[in-house]
Each structure stands twice: as C-alpha cells, then as structure tokens.
Amino acid sequence: MDTPSTKAERKPDLLVIKDLVKYFPIRGGLFKRTKAVVKAVDQVSFTIREGETLGLVGESGCGKTTLGRCILRLEEPTSGSINFMGQELVKLGSRSMKELRREMQIIFQDPIASLDPRMPIGNSVVEGLAIQNIGTSKERFEIAIKMLRKVGLEDYHARRYPHEFSGGQRQRIGIARALTLQPKFLVCDEPVSALDVSIQSQVLNILKELQRELGLTYLFIAHNLSVVEHISDRVAVMYLGKIVEITSRKELYLNPLHPYTKALLAAIPIPDPTLQRERLVLKGDVPSPINPPSGCRFHTRCPFVFDRCSQEAPILREVKPDHQVACWLTE
Amino acid sequence: MADKIEQPLLDIRNLKTYFYTEDGVVKAVDGVDLQVFPGEVLGLVGESGCGKSVTSLAVMRLISQPGKIVEGEIVFDGRDLVRLDEPELMKIRGNRISMIFQQPQSALNPVFRVADQISEVLDVHQDLGKEAGRARAIELLKLVGIPDAESRANAFPHELSGGQSQRVMIAMALACVPDMLIADEPTTALDVTIQAQILNLIRDMREKFGSSVILITHDLGVIAEMAERVAVMYAGEIVEQTDVQTLFKNPVHPYTQGLIGSIPVLGKVRDRLDVIPGTVPNLVNLPPGCRFAPRCQARKEHNLSICTEKRPSLQVYEEGHKVRCWLYEDAGQHEAPKKAKKTAKEKK
C-alpha cells in the first residue's frame, strides 16, 4: 500500500506554486469602484510531484476550483508564481501559454456544460487537436475513436451528440477529450461529484488506470474526502482561500494535525453502522471570503482557539517530514 | 430484535406511480411495499431516478401532472391516503406528516420572513393567532439552533446560509409535532461539516418529538449513521429491505452488494473499487424480468436464464430481511441457487 507514495517522494517536482493569490474585486457604485475583494486564493504555496495525485479538498467556497483554474491560467492570478516543468506560467504570453496547454488539461465537474450540444462527441473530443493544428480531420477522427475506446466507450459513439449519453458516459468523454493532447498534467475538478455512486467508481477506476498507463500527474479537486483519500497520494486541505494542511493521504487519515482536518474527517458519514465514533461537530457556518476572519481564518469555528489565533495568521510549516500544517497549536 | 408487534404507522402496499410523458409511461414507482413503524428511522437508499423521491411525494400526495398514483394503498394511521380528498389531505400535510427537501433555499418562500412562514403552518393547523404564532416560531428557531433567533426570525430566506435554511425548514416541519417526518436528501446540498450539524439536529429532534423519520438519501454513510431499518430501491422497486446492521454485514442482493463495494470508505483504501457495469435502465423501457439483470454479475456466474424473463418478487430471506432476487427464489422449473434462511416459524 505504501509503495505509490514512497515512490512519489523520490520523483521530481512537476509543478511548484508559490504565494499564489487570486482576488476578485466586487465593483459597484457610480464609477464601478472596487468596493471589496473576494479573497478566493490567498498566499497558497505547494508542489505537485511528477506522476502523483495531489488531492485538494475543502468545502464549497474555499477557493479550490479557483486555484485549479489559476494553475491553467483560465483565471489570471493576482500575484504569485506557478512553475511548470521549469517554466514560469504567470508571465507567459498567450501564444506560449496555448502551446503549453497541450501539457496541461482539465476535466470539469459538469461534463454536459463543457461539451458543445451541437457537435458530435467525436469532434468535441479532438477539438484540442484542431486548435493546436495537429493532424488532418481524418487522422483526428481516428484518434477520437482510439481515445473513446480507452475510456470504455464504443466506436459508434463518436457520431453521437452529448444529449444521447448518460452522466457517467459524458464524464468519460470529458476524460477522453482531456487526454487527446497527451498532457502530462491533469486538473480534475470534482469529476465524480455529479455522478451516482455505482458510476462514480467506474470513473475513479478509469482515472487510476489511465494514470498508471500514461504516467499522468493529477490535481484532484473534490469536496468528498473519502473520494480524495481513495485516489490521492498526498492531500491538501483548504479552508477559506488558504491551505491549512498538506501531507500524505495515510498520514492525513491517521494523524491529522489541523483542527479543521480533524473536524472534516469526523464529519464524514462512514458506511459502517457498528462504528462508534467521537463526534466533533463544528459550530457555525463558513465565514465569507470577502471579509475573512483576522488571524487564523478558522479561529471562529475552532474548538481549540486561543488568544493568538485571532491576532496572527499561522503560516504553513513543515512540522514533520512531508507534513505541513498552518496552526498555532503545532508551533 | 426485529420483533415488531406494533402496528405500522405507515403501510405502503403495492404502490405504483407512473408518469405519462410524451416519451411513454415512466414507471417511477412500480409496486413498492414498505412499512414504517412508530418512532423509527427508515432509510430509503438508491441512485438518482430509482423512485425514492417519488415514493415520498406519493405519501404526501404531491404527485402532479403528468404523474399519477395508478395502483396501491398508502395506509397512514388506519386511513388510506390515496383515497382522501384535498381538504382531508390538508389536515394531514404539515400537521401529521411533514417533509423537508434537498434544496431548502428553493423550498422557502423568498418574499416572506422566516417567522411568518413558520407561524403560517401553526395558523393553518392549530389556529394560533399572530402573536402566539410568532412566539412559537421563535421558540422553534431556538430549538433548531438558529443563533440569535429573535432577530433572525425577521430575516428573509436569502439572508440565510444553506445550513440555516435547512434548520428553518426543519423548524417548520416540526412546528405541529408531526407523527412522521420525511427528509428527502436533507443534507445533499450542504457541506460535510454542515451536514454533520443537520444530521445531529434530526437525531435530536427525533428523540425529542418521537416522530418516525423516512430518510431518503443516496449516501450509504448517512444511512449507516442515521437509519435503523433500510430499504434499497432500484428502478422503481425495492430490491432489499432489512435492519441497518444486516444490510452492511450481510447484504444479499447483488445490487446492494455492488453498491456497498463501489464506495470509497475513509480509512480503508483499496486499489480498485468494485464496479457495477452499465447504467440504470430507462424507466420507460424497462427490461423484462429482473430490472437489475442487465448489470448483474451474479446472474452470469450462476448462468440463470429466468432473470431476463420473469420479474422476481420481494421474498423473505430471513426474519426481518427481504430480498427481490432469483438467487433466493424458486419458481416452477427454476431452483434458487442460494437458499433463503428459514424463518423462526418455519423451523418449528
């Protein structure tokens, strides 16, 4: 069980993110002045190693999707640096970025919204190739069929339209589309949360098999910690625009250090009625990222809060090898 | 343990609810039998489109065009709800049976203050005046854990978070101390930490009010934490029904087994998840025979031909445990490859 994570540790870094910030201005009033900012991603730093799956977990509004989109520059970061295979992405011009997008693709949560309803899916799947001017249309169609087979669909599906597919099949199409350019890195943004459980497992298995076969690196974004634990080598936990803990999936489950991670683990219903668990139920709602709490952003809901927490923000620090936490309790 | 001598509070018998659409007749609920006993939490689990929500809407008699209850009885406390007229139903809905929904934000009226929406229920069913109604509404809001209830009572739904809206819905549902609460995916739209709060609240409220709860969900984790008995639905019918311990320890229907094997469980990482091949059948064009047959591995292993020809019935597997599967049912030439355990009565 240990081998994938220990192997991953030796692998070089594929993506190094440093102090990434994304603020969305809220404009209003007479001159559309910026009235406030949504601090969606605030000073986030982490690395993704070649061939691994980094899970990114957090509740809605914590900024996990924005973070994923910033990495692909689908969203312009406010500041910070994104280093992908030695290249700095933030300063890259649009032409070079387009070229680099061959190496980095994304799978969306809602596959139906990301497929053109009037285009046969065989064409949708290879649209990336068309944009990059690769191959003739006949060659591209052959690649489409090859990719569809790879995700468990049939040849004749290529001529069908998105509405003819079920949710699970559409997600497979989304995966096939992302893989046609033979990327190295894939952002999976909640790829299974819209699917039924029996279909979810099909898609998760396909993602794992393809990773093994093609040597892919994943950033797997999800709110479901059980799913993230299943697929990831390492897991990053996000709360209100900040990463609060990042470590190997085993360590995260066996030895979570941040109170939020502990609460998140305790809150997940486990399908075993014989299990007696200690309930650590957090009070209150997630605060708004427009005016996040001072100091540690979790201090308003933290059961272990003390003076320092509301005054000073803890920084993400390595407390053990390969285990980083941002919490004053561990300082 | 499963010795339920008491009368069921709700007894659904052979319920069929069809929708007459342009594409054909959608058999959303097709012959469901289900009992709910006083004070228990019954979990109704299944994937989207299996008919679990339609079953609950039928109990509330909230099926509207083009849907129709075509057959069956829904006996609640001795009366068949299917035969009641609208004024009679009004006396039961929100009073003796109430319901909370998946999207609390859309179930609340956006133009009324929350206290007014809660006191409306009290006004209709208990003739409580405006002042008394408001006081009771605030009391209920406190009970469901709305902080600063006096001032939040004047809030409009859009001013509440998802978790708070669900609390308001629960306050409203419990206003008249119903005998039965139907919770249709009450936490699906909520974040996990908020889900834990709401599940705790439903648990506390059940203890306080003693209401029966039908908890509808697709999440087996929620079922394991909340339910006492469970019915598993697939394509409009119940395929397995038993107490929650047995369901997870000894599931007998291939669909239930597949479902349990296909979910990732926190702390128990496996390399591969079990897969149920294929997809849920179209409810307009159902396969003949067992509805799960096209996806069933056990059928192939045992090489059963009857599965695609004849529909199995919901049979007693052991006491308190029913299953709808040809693996356990004899019929004419067909001999069940696995025998149902004998019930205590038959042993004697």
Interface residues (C-beta under 8 A of the other chain):
Chain A: M1 E59 S60 S166 G168 Q169 D196 V197 S198 I199 Q200 S201 Q202 L204 N205 K208 H223 N224 L225 S226 V227 E229 H230 I231 R249 Y253 A263 L264 L265 A266 A267 I268 P269 I270 P271 D272 P273 T274 L275 R279 V281 L282 K283 G284 D285 V286
Chain B: E47 S48 P147 S161 G163 Q164 D191 V192 T193 I194 Q195 A196 Q197 L199 N200 H218 D219 L220 G221 V222 I223 A224 E225 V244 Q245 L247 F248 K249 G258 L259 I260 S262 I263 P264 V265 L266 G267 V269 R270 D271 R272 L273 D274 V275 I276 P277 T279 V280
